[in-house]
């Protein structure tokens, strides 16, 4: 809300006659037009929700690539000019306890070929060839099913075909589909199922915490109202978005997570303020207006900071990351819309019934504050170093290991052992060598092919080279396939690829599924500092506009970064060094999955900014009313501490259920995000930041005159 600028006013200043601001008027309108609001939301949910059942089957399974990279160019050229023999093609591995030339094995190969050829997404099937796709002992053979569709459709084809192909096994012959498309299909299915299971397990814990936090069964149901509205709308919107741009299936998981998180955060903040305003005014409409002009404004700005933090992920040229960020942003928009319209309308109608079925615990003070958290704020004010220094030392100690953090794309071990892609991967390695699952595809003009082939064959990191194949369409391209000596997850492969790109003629391009992972990792490494920098700068600017004071905006930003560094330091100790691996039930890879720094950083910062805005906007409100730093710091803890504590407790419980799931990526996400929220709430928001407000005093809220002329005038005190 834009208001006339004024000096801090005394706590007893009357604001009874002041008209409500823009959000207050919106809340008043929503309260007095409940039916209109409900009808509009029901229409929106019905229209978008009609598409929601298609979300799992419609969304994309691929997109883990660096657009514009050399390996992606190779894949596109291979699909266009070499009959679909691209990295997205399917490989069907047939192994037998006898030579595959045996009639029984040949019969299985023929059935597999027929099954593949009948699928319209398969451009053609290349039979096993001696010296290339038939093992030296003759007991393993590979059918190549060309990619006749885009990468996302090939993942769907893999999902459709892997079970019928496996069903051909029998009589000493085993059939497994493998390759990049099958692996991503298995990866998505295993992790999606694990995340859905974890979310379902977390619901009972979430409900218990909500009831305790709200102190009322009726009030505890309000976050579900926002979550359901946000999820139904965003699920359908994701399906529609998928028609415009391929949208990752993972977008739905993260959208669900953020819809729940923000639904709880926003509902808690507004309900606590509404109860206090209702106790003062006795009129639900006036209570809603005051709530929206204070807490509603903080929620709106918090939602904006979340959106800005996540938008930085769009700087990474990878479809999966961009679509996941878009999915979360859609959920934020819908939950925010419901919070600013649907929730005030329902609160206005409920009135005092919002406290129905109350529990005889944790009753707030008459002004809506928590006596326990107010007492805690007073203790921090009296003894800032006693609590602030230990909190800072813990954060620094946890952040220190981040210096040695290593990242890489995940190995095949993140796919469950019984899945088709992993079984086929192991079979290919056993029959053709460690590097066979990561076969390189090198495209070169035909005129340069002899020289290129000689150089590839003579390279120390190459175990074998297949005969060059000239494109049949007259494009003038030749493909050379080379088997590296290193496993696709071995760091040595990156050295081999870099050396080939440096030594081969400039016209040669090196690609393949394993190289796509390497190129994606390089892109992530290159873009991570940029994304982090943009998030930090935009976060600071938004806090500056919101709080009107550069020092407190800087404190909020820096403390966010400290908690985030602590979470990644803990991640290094657990996932890279293996501390606690037995407890969490996984085998460490020796690195953190490559997408974690850039994507988890944006997610952590978004959640942390949520809590930061709640705490500091409340502090600013008290400072505007009293002009006293002490009232601002203690009032912030007393009025928002319970909200932050309860919301963080729900998030930590939800995230740590992911840590108990089977696949490794959800474990990483659960532990990194869970530790981040725990550190941010327990050590930063409820200790370190209030202590810094104590130590900086009035300087924290000082605004230079030149800055006052630039910034919009935003106040949080009512009236």
C-alpha positions in Angstrom: 0.0 0.0 0.0 1.3 3.5 -0.8 0.6 6.0 1.9 1.8 9.4 2.9 5.1 9.3 4.6 5.1 9.9 8.3 7.4 9.7 11.2 7.1 6.8 13.7 4.0 7.5 15.8 3.2 6.6 19.4 1.6 3.2 20.2 -1.6 4.9 21.3 -2.0 7.0 18.2 -5.5 6.6 17.0 -6.1 5.2 13.6 -9.8 4.3 14.0 -10.9 6.9 11.5 -8.2 6.1 8.9 -9.6 4.6 5.7 -8.4 1.1 4.7 -5.6 0.8 2.1 -5.8 -1.1 -1.2 -5.5 -4.5 0.3 -7.9 -3.6 3.1 -10.5 -2.5 0.6 -9.9 -5.8 -1.3 -10.4 -7.8 1.9 -13.6 -5.8 2.7 -15.0 -6.4 -0.7 -14.2 -10.1 -0.5 -15.9 -10.3 2.9 -19.1 -8.6 1.7 -19.2 -10.5 -1.6 -18.5 -14.0 -0.3 -20.8 -15.7 -2.9 -19.1 -13.9 -5.8 -15.6 -14.8 -4.5 -16.6 -18.5 -4.0 -18.3 -18.7 -7.5 -15.2 -17.2 -9.2 -12.9 -19.6 -7.4 -15.2 -22.5 -8.1 -15.2 -21.6 -11.8 -11.5 -21.3 -11.9 -10.9 -24.6 -10.1 -13.5 -26.3 -12.2 -12.0 -25.1 -15.5 -8.4 -25.7 -14.6 -9.2 -28.7 -12.4 -10.7 -30.5 -15.4 -7.2 -30.8 -16.8 -5.7 -31.9 -13.5 -6.3 -35.7 -13.9 -4.1 -35.6 -17.0 -1.1 -34.0 -15.2 0.8 -37.2 -14.5 0.4 -38.6 -18.0 0.8 -35.4 -19.9 3.9 -33.8 -18.4 7.3 -34.3 -19.9 9.8 -36.9 -18.7 12.9 -35.5 -20.5 14.4 -32.0 -20.6 17.5 -32.7 -18.5 19.8 -31.1 -21.1 21.6 -27.9 -21.8 19.9 -26.3 -24.7 22.3 -25.0 -27.4 25.1 -27.3 -26.2 27.2 -29.3 -28.7 25.8 -32.7 -27.4 22.2 -31.5 -28.0 23.1 -30.4 -31.5 24.6 -33.9 -32.1 21.4 -35.5 -30.9 19.2 -33.4 -33.1 21.4 -34.0 -36.2 21.6 -37.7 -35.5 17.9 -38.0 -35.2 17.4 -36.1 -38.5 20.0 -37.6 -40.7 20.8 -41.1 -39.2 17.5 -42.8 -38.9 16.9 -41.8 -35.3 20.2 -43.2 -34.1 20.4 -40.5 -31.5 21.1 -40.5 -27.7 17.3 -40.7 -27.2 17.0 -44.0 -29.1 16.1 -47.1 -27.2 18.5 -50.0 -26.7 17.1 -53.4 -26.2 19.7 -55.8 -24.7 19.1 -59.5 -25.3 21.3 -61.8 -23.2 21.3 -65.6 -23.2 23.0 -68.6 -21.6 23.9 -69.6 -25.1 24.9 -67.8 -28.3 22.3 -65.3 -29.5 22.5 -67.1 -32.9 20.6 -69.9 -31.3 17.1 -70.3 -32.8 15.4 -69.7 -29.4 17.3 -66.4 -28.9 16.7 -65.4 -32.5 13.0 -66.0 -32.0 13.0 -63.6 -29.0 15.0 -61.0 -31.0 12.4 -61.3 -33.8 9.5 -60.7 -31.4 11.3 -57.8 -29.9 11.9 -56.3 -33.3 8.3 -56.7 -34.3 7.1 -55.1 -31.0 9.4 -52.1 -31.6 8.5 -51.7 -35.3 4.8 -51.5 -34.5 5.3 -48.4 -32.3 4.9 -45.2 -34.4 7.5 -43.4 -32.2 10.2 -45.8 -33.4 11.8 -44.7 -36.7 13.3 -48.1 -37.4 15.1 -51.0 -35.8 18.7 -51.9 -36.4 19.5 -55.6 -36.0 22.5 -56.7 -33.9 25.7 -56.6 -35.9 28.8 -58.7 -35.5 31.7 -56.7 -34.2 29.6 -53.8 -33.1 26.4 -54.8 -31.2 27.1 -58.5 -30.6 29.4 -59.3 -27.7 32.7 -61.2 -28.3 31.3 -64.3 -26.6 28.2 -64.1 -28.7 25.9 -64.3 -25.7 24.6 -60.7 -25.8 23.2 -58.5 -28.5 21.7 -55.0 -28.8 18.7 -53.9 -30.8 18.8 -50.2 -31.6 15.3 -48.7 -31.8 15.7 -45.3 -33.6 14.1 -42.2 -32.2 11.2 -41.2 -34.4 9.9 -38.6 -32.0 11.2 -35.9 -29.6 12.9 -36.8 -26.4 9.8 -36.5 -24.2 7.8 -38.8 -26.5 10.7 -41.2 -26.5 10.6 -41.3 -22.7 6.9 -42.2 -23.0 7.7 -44.8 -25.6 10.2 -46.3 -23.2 7.6 -46.4 -20.4 5.2 -48.1 -22.7 7.6 -50.7 -24.2 9.9 -51.8 -21.4 7.4 -54.1 -19.7 6.2 -55.8 -22.9 9.8 -56.3 -23.9 10.7 -57.7 -20.5 7.8 -60.1 -20.8 9.6 -61.7 -23.8 12.2 -63.1 -21.4 12.3 -66.8 -20.6 14.0 -70.0 -21.4 17.4 -68.7 -20.6 17.0 -65.5 -22.6 16.6 -62.1 -20.9 15.4 -58.9 -22.5 15.9 -55.4 -21.0 15.3 -52.0 -22.5 17.9 -49.5 -21.6 19.4 -46.2 -22.8 18.9 -42.6 -21.9 15.1 -42.5 -22.5 14.5 -45.6 -20.5 16.7 -44.4 -17.7 14.9 -41.1 -17.4 11.6 -42.9 -17.5 12.7 -45.2 -14.6 14.2 -42.3 -12.8 11.1 -40.1 -13.0 8.8 -43.0 -12.0 10.9 -44.1 -9.0 11.4 -40.6 -7.7 7.8 -39.4 -8.4 6.3 -42.4 -6.6 8.7 -41.9 -3.6 7.9 -38.2 -3.3 4.2 -38.8 -3.5 4.5 -41.5 -0.9 6.5 -39.2 1.4 4.0 -36.4 1.0 1.1 -38.8 1.9 3.1 -40.0 5.0 3.7 -36.4 6.1 0.0 -35.4 6.0 -0.9 -36.8 9.5 2.1 -35.1 11.0 1.2 -31.9 9.2 -2.3 -31.9 10.5 -1.2 -32.5 14.1 1.2 -29.6 13.9 -1.4 -27.3 12.3 -4.0 -28.0 15.0 -1.4 -27.3 17.7 -0.2 -24.1 15.9 -3.7 -22.7 15.2 -5.2 -24.0 18.5 -8.5 -24.6 16.7 -9.7 -27.3 14.5 -11.6 -24.9 12.3 -8.7 -22.5 11.9 -6.4 -25.5 11.2 -8.5 -26.4 8.1 -7.9 -23.0 6.5 -4.4 -23.8 5.1 -6.0 -26.8 3.4 -8.5 -24.5 1.7 -5.6 -22.5 0.2 -3.6 -25.7 -0.6 -6.5 -27.4 -2.4 -7.3 -24.3 -4.4 -3.7 -23.7 -5.3 -3.1 -27.3 -6.3 -6.2 -27.8 -8.3 -5.6 -24.6 -10.3 -1.9 -25.1 -10.7 -2.2 -28.8 -11.8 -4.6 -27.9 -14.6 -2.4 -24.9 -15.5 0.6 -27.1 -15.8 -1.2 -29.3 -18.3 -2.1 -26.3 -20.4 1.5 -24.9 -20.0 2.7 -28.3 -21.4 1.0 -27.5 -24.7 3.0 -24.3 -25.0 6.4 -25.7 -23.8 7.4 -29.1 -22.5 6.9 -29.1 -18.7 8.7 -31.6 -16.5 6.7 -34.1 -14.4 8.8 -32.9 -11.5 7.0 -29.5 -11.7 4.0 -31.1 -10.2 5.8 -32.4 -7.2 7.4 -29.1 -6.4 4.2 -27.2 -7.1 2.5 -29.4 -4.5 5.2 -28.9 -2.0 5.1 -25.1 -2.3 1.3 -24.9 -2.4 1.4 -26.7 1.0 4.2 -24.7 2.4 2.9 -21.3 1.4 -0.7 -22.2 2.2 0.3 -22.9 5.8 2.6 -19.9 6.1 0.1 -17.4 4.7 -2.9 -18.8 6.5 -1.0 -18.8 9.8 0.1 -15.2 9.4 -3.4 -13.9 8.5 -5.4 -16.0 11.0 -3.2 -14.9 13.9 -3.6 -11.2 12.9 -7.3 -11.6 12.2 -7.9 -13.1 15.7 -6.2 -10.1 17.3 -8.0 -7.6 15.2 -11.3 -9.3 15.8 -10.7 -9.2 19.6 -10.2 -5.4 19.4 -12.9 -4.5 17.0 -15.5 -7.2 17.4 -16.5 -6.5 13.8 -15.3 -9.2 11.3 -15.3 -6.8 8.4 -13.1 -4.2 10.2 -10.9 -7.1 11.4 -10.4 -8.3 7.9 -9.5 -4.8 6.6 -6.9 -4.4 9.3 -5.5 -7.9 8.7 -5.1 -7.3 5.0 -3.5 -3.9 5.4 -0.9 -5.3 7.7 -0.4 -9.1 7.4 -1.9 -9.2 4.0 0.6 -6.6 2.7 3.4 -8.7 4.1 2.0 -11.8 2.4 1.7 -10.0 -0.9 5.3 -8.8 -0.7 6.5 -12.2 0.5 4.8 -13.9 -2.5 6.6 -11.4 -4.8 10.0 -12.3 -3.2 9.3 -16.0 -3.7 8.4 -15.4 -7.3 11.5 -13.3 -7.9 13.8 -15.8 -6.3 12.5 -18.6 -8.4 12.5 -16.6 -11.6 16.3 -16.6 -11.5 16.3 -20.3 -12.3 15.1 -19.3 -15.7 18.6 -18.2 -16.5 19.6 -21.9 -16.7 19.0 -23.1 -20.3 17.6 -26.5 -19.3 13.9 -27.2 -20.0 13.5 -29.4 -16.9 14.8 -26.6 -14.6 12.8 -23.9 -16.2 9.6 -25.8 -16.2 10.0 -26.8 -12.6 10.5 -23.2 -11.6 7.4 -22.2 -13.7 5.4 -25.0 -12.0 6.3 -23.6 -8.5 5.6 -20.1 -9.6 2.2 -21.1 -10.8 1.4 -22.7 -7.5 2.7 -19.5 -5.7 0.4 -17.3 -7.9 -2.7 -19.3 -7.2 -2.0 -19.7 -3.5 -1.3 -16.0 -3.2 -4.5 -15.2 -5.1 -6.5 -17.4 -2.8 -4.8 -15.9 0.3 -5.7 -12.4 -0.7 -9.3 -13.0 -1.8 -10.7 -16.4 -0.7 -9.2 -16.5 2.8 -10.3 -13.0 3.9 -13.8 -13.8 2.5 -14.0 -17.0 4.6 -12.5 -15.3 7.7 -15.1 -12.5 7.5 -17.9 -15.0 7.3 -16.5 -17.1 10.1 -15.9 -14.3 12.5 -15.6 -15.6 16.0 -16.3 -19.1 14.8 -12.7 -19.2 13.5 -11.9 -20.2 17.1 -14.5 -23.0 17.1 -13.2 -26.3 18.6 -10.4 -24.5 20.3 -7.7 -26.3 22.3 -6.9 -25.1 25.8 -3.3 -24.5 24.9 -1.0 -21.6 23.7 -3.7 -19.0 23.9 -2.3 -15.7 22.4 -2.2 -12.5 24.2 -4.9 -9.9 23.8 -3.0 -8.2 21.0 -2.4 -11.5 19.2 1.1 -12.0 20.4 2.5 -15.2 21.9 3.5 -14.7 25.6 6.2 -17.4 25.3 7.8 -15.8 22.2 7.5 -12.3 23.6 9.4 -13.5 26.7 12.0 -15.1 24.3 12.4 -11.8 22.5 12.9 -9.9 25.8 15.6 -12.5 26.7 17.4 -12.0 23.4 17.3 -8.2 23.9 18.8 -8.5 27.4 21.5 -11.1 26.4 22.2 -10.7 22.7 25.8 -12.2 22.8 24.8 -15.1 25.0 22.5 -16.4 22.3 23.8 -14.7 19.1 27.4 -15.9 19.3 26.6 -19.6 19.6 24.0 -19.4 16.9 26.5 -17.7 14.6 29.3 -20.2 15.4 27.0 -23.2 14.6 26.0 -21.7 11.3 29.6 -20.9 10.4 30.8 -24.4 11.4 28.1 -26.0 9.2 28.8 -23.7 6.3 32.6 -24.3 6.3 32.5 -27.7 4.6 30.7 -26.1 1.6 34.1 -25.0 0.3 35.0 -28.6 -0.7 31.5 -29.4 -2.1 31.7 -31.4 -5.4 28.8 -31.8 -7.8 28.1 -34.1 -10.7 25.2 -35.6 -12.6 23.9 -38.7 -10.9 25.1 -42.2 -11.8 22.9 -45.2 -12.8 22.8 -46.1 -9.1 20.1 -43.6 -8.5 17.8 -45.9 -10.5 16.4 -48.9 -8.5 18.3 -52.1 -9.1 15.3 -54.0 -10.5 14.4 -51.4 -13.1 14.9 -52.1 -16.8 17.4 -49.4 -17.5 19.7 -50.4 -14.7 19.5 -54.1 -15.5 20.2 -53.3 -19.2 23.1 -51.0 -18.3 24.8 -53.7 -16.2 24.2 -56.2 -19.0 25.8 -53.9 -21.6 28.8 -53.3 -19.3 29.3 -56.9 -18.7 29.2 -57.8 -22.4 30.8 -54.8 -24.0 33.0 -53.1 -21.4 32.7 -50.4 -18.7 32.3 -47.5 -21.1 29.8 -49.1 -23.5 26.7 -47.6 -21.8 28.3 -44.2 -22.5 29.1 -44.7 -26.2 30.1 -41.4 -27.8 28.6 -40.2 -31.1 30.9 -38.0 -33.2 29.5 -36.3 -36.2 31.8 -34.9 -38.9 31.7 -33.9 -42.5 32.3 -36.9 -44.6 35.4 -35.4 -46.1 37.0 -35.2 -42.6 35.7 -38.6 -41.5 38.9 -40.7 -42.2 41.2 -38.3 -40.3 38.6 -38.0 -37.4 38.2 -41.7 -37.2 42.0 -42.2 -36.9 42.4 -39.6 -34.2 39.5 -41.1 -32.2 40.9 -44.6 -32.5 44.3 -43.5 -31.4 43.0 -41.6 -28.3 44.0 -43.1 -25.0 40.6 -42.8 -23.4 38.8 -44.8 -26.2 38.5 -48.6 -25.9 37.0 -49.2 -29.3 35.6 -47.5 -32.5 32.8 -48.7 -34.7 33.1 -48.3 -38.5 32.0 -44.8 -39.7 28.5 -44.6 -41.0 27.7 -42.1 -43.7 24.2 -40.4 -43.7 22.0 -41.8 -46.4 20.1 -38.6 -47.0 23.0 -36.8 -48.8 23.6 -34.4 -45.9 27.3 -35.0 -46.2 27.6 -36.1 -42.5 29.3 -39.2 -41.1 28.8 -40.7 -37.7 31.6 -42.3 -35.7 30.6 -44.2 -32.6 33.3 -44.7 -30.0 33.3 -46.7 -26.8 35.2 -44.9 -24.0 37.2 -46.9 -21.5 35.7 -45.2 -18.5 32.2 -45.7 -17.0 29.8 -42.9 -17.8 29.9 -41.7 -14.2 33.7 -41.8 -14.0 35.2 -38.3 -13.9 37.8 -39.5 -16.4 35.1 -39.4 -19.1 34.9 -35.7 -18.9 38.6 -35.5 -19.6 38.3 -37.8 -22.6 35.5 -35.6 -24.0 37.3 -32.4 -23.5 40.5 -33.8 -25.1 38.5 -35.0 -28.1 36.8 -31.7 -28.6 40.2 -30.0 -28.4 42.1 -32.4 -30.7 39.6 -33.3 -33.3 39.0 -31.1 -36.4 36.9 -28.1 -35.7 34.1 -29.5 -37.9 33.7 -32.6 -35.6 31.0 -32.5 -32.9 31.1 -34.9 -29.9 27.8 -36.0 -28.3 26.0 -39.0 -26.8 23.8 -39.5 -23.7 26.7 -39.4 -21.3 28.1 -36.2 -23.0 24.7 -34.5 -22.6 25.0 -35.1 -18.9 28.5 -33.6 -18.9 27.4 -30.6 -20.9 24.4 -30.0 -18.5 26.8 -30.2 -15.5 29.1 -27.7 -17.1 26.2 -25.4 -17.8 25.0 -25.7 -14.2 28.5 -25.0 -12.9 28.7 -21.9 -15.2 25.3 -20.6 -14.3 25.1 -21.3 -10.6 27.2 -18.2 -9.6 25.0 -16.0 -11.9 21.7 -17.4 -10.5 22.9 -17.0 -6.9 24.0 -13.5 -7.6 20.8 -12.5 -9.2 18.7 -14.1 -6.4 20.8 -12.2 -3.7 20.6 -8.9 -5.5 16.9 -9.1 -6.3 16.2 -10.4 -2.8 18.0 -7.4 -1.3 16.3 -4.9 -3.6 12.8 -6.3 -2.7 13.6 -6.2 1.0 14.9 -2.6 0.6 11.6 -1.6 -1.1 9.6 -3.5 1.5 11.4 -2.3 4.6 12.6 1.1 3.4 16.0 0.7 5.2 19.2 -0.5 3.5 20.9 -2.0 6.7 18.0 -4.2 7.7 17.5 -5.3 4.1 21.2 -6.3 4.0 20.9 -8.1 7.3 18.0 -10.1 6.1 19.8 -11.0 2.9 23.1 -12.0 4.4 21.5 -14.1 7.1 19.5 -16.0 4.5 22.8 -16.8 2.7 24.4 -18.0 5.9 21.6 -20.5 6.6 21.7 -21.7 3.0 25.5 -22.2 3.2 25.0 -24.2 6.4 22.5 -26.5 4.7 24.9 -27.2 1.8 27.8 -27.7 4.2 25.7 -30.4 5.9 24.8 -31.9 2.5 28.5 -32.2 1.7 29.2 -34.1 5.0 26.2 -36.4 4.4 26.1 -37.1 0.6 29.7 -36.5 -0.4 31.6 -37.7 2.6 29.0 -40.3 3.6 28.5 -39.4 7.2 25.1 -40.8 8.2 24.7 -42.8 5.0 23.9 -45.9 6.9 21.3 -44.1 9.0 19.5 -42.7 5.9 20.0 -45.9 3.9 22.0 -44.9 0.8 25.4 -45.4 -0.8 27.3 -42.1 -1.2 28.3 -41.2 -4.7 31.1 -39.0 -3.6 29.3 -35.8 -4.8 26.1 -33.9 -4.6 23.8 -34.2 -7.6 24.6 -31.5 -10.1 21.2 -29.7 -10.0 21.2 -29.2 -6.2 23.2 -26.0 -5.9 21.3 -23.9 -8.4 17.8 -25.3 -7.9 17.8 -25.9 -4.2 19.5 -22.6 -3.6 16.6 -20.8 -5.2 14.0 -22.9 -3.3 15.8 -22.4 0.0 16.2 -18.6 -0.5 12.5 -18.4 -1.5 11.3 -20.1 1.7 13.8 -18.1 3.8 12.7 -14.8 2.3 9.1 -15.8 3.2 10.0 -16.0 6.9 12.3 -12.9 6.6 9.4 -10.8 5.3 7.1 -12.0 8.0 9.6 -11.2 10.8 10.9 -7.9 9.5 7.6 -6.5 8.3 6.2 -7.1 11.8 9.3 -5.4 13.3 8.8 -2.5 10.9 5.2 -2.2 11.9 6.1 -1.9 15.5 8.9 0.5 14.8 6.5 2.7 12.8 4.1 2.8 15.7 6.6 3.4 18.5 9.9 4.6 17.0 11.6 2.3 19.4 14.1 -0.5 18.2 13.3 -2.5 21.4 9.6 -2.6 20.7 10.3 -3.5 17.0 12.6 -6.5 17.9 10.5 -7.9 20.7 7.2 -7.2 19.0 8.5 -9.0 15.9 9.3 -12.1 17.9 6.1 -12.0 19.9 3.8 -11.6 17.0 5.5 -13.6 14.2 7.7 -16.1 16.2 4.9 -18.6 16.7 4.0 -18.4 13.0 7.5 -19.0 11.9 8.1 -21.8 14.4 4.9 -23.6 13.4 5.3 -23.2 9.7 9.0 -24.3 9.9 8.0 -27.3 12.0 5.5 -28.4 9.2 8.1 -27.9 6.5 10.9 -29.7 8.4 8.5 -32.7 9.0 7.5 -32.8 5.4 11.0 -32.5 4.0 12.5 -35.1 6.4 9.9 -37.6 5.3 11.6 -37.4 1.8 14.9 -38.3 3.6 13.3 -41.6 4.5 12.3 -42.5 0.9 14.2 -45.0 -1.2 15.7 -43.1 -4.2 18.7 -40.8 -3.5 17.5 -37.6 -5.2 14.4 -37.2 -2.8 16.8 -37.9 0.1 19.0 -35.1 -1.0 16.1 -32.7 -1.5 14.6 -33.7 1.9 17.8 -33.3 3.9 19.1 -30.2 2.2 15.7 -28.3 2.4 14.9 -29.7 5.8 18.2 -28.7 7.3 17.9 -25.3 5.6 14.5 -24.6 7.0 15.5 -25.8 10.5 18.6 -23.6 10.5 16.8 -20.6 9.1 13.9 -20.8 11.6 15.7 -21.9 14.7 19.0 -20.1 14.5 18.5 -17.2 12.0 14.9 -15.9 12.3 14.4 -16.7 16.0 17.9 -15.8 17.3 20.5 -14.2 15.0 18.3 -11.7 13.1 16.6 -10.4 16.3 20.0 -10.1 17.9 21.3 -8.1 15.0 18.3 -5.8 15.3 19.3 -5.4 19.0 22.9 -4.6 18.1 22.2 -2.2 15.3 19.3 -0.3 17.0 18.0 2.7 15.2 20.6 2.4 12.5 18.8 -0.7 11.2 15.8 1.3 10.3 17.5 4.5 9.0 16.7 5.6 5.5 19.0 8.1 3.8 17.1 11.1 2.4 18.2 10.5 -1.2 16.8 7.0 -0.9 13.5 8.2 0.5 12.9 10.2 -2.7 13.4 7.0 -4.8 11.6 4.4 -3.0 7.8 3.9 -2.9 6.3 4.7 0.5 5.3 1.4 2.1 4.0 1.2 5.7 2.9 -1.8 7.7 1.1 -0.1 10.6 -2.6 0.1 10.2 -4.1 3.3 9.2 
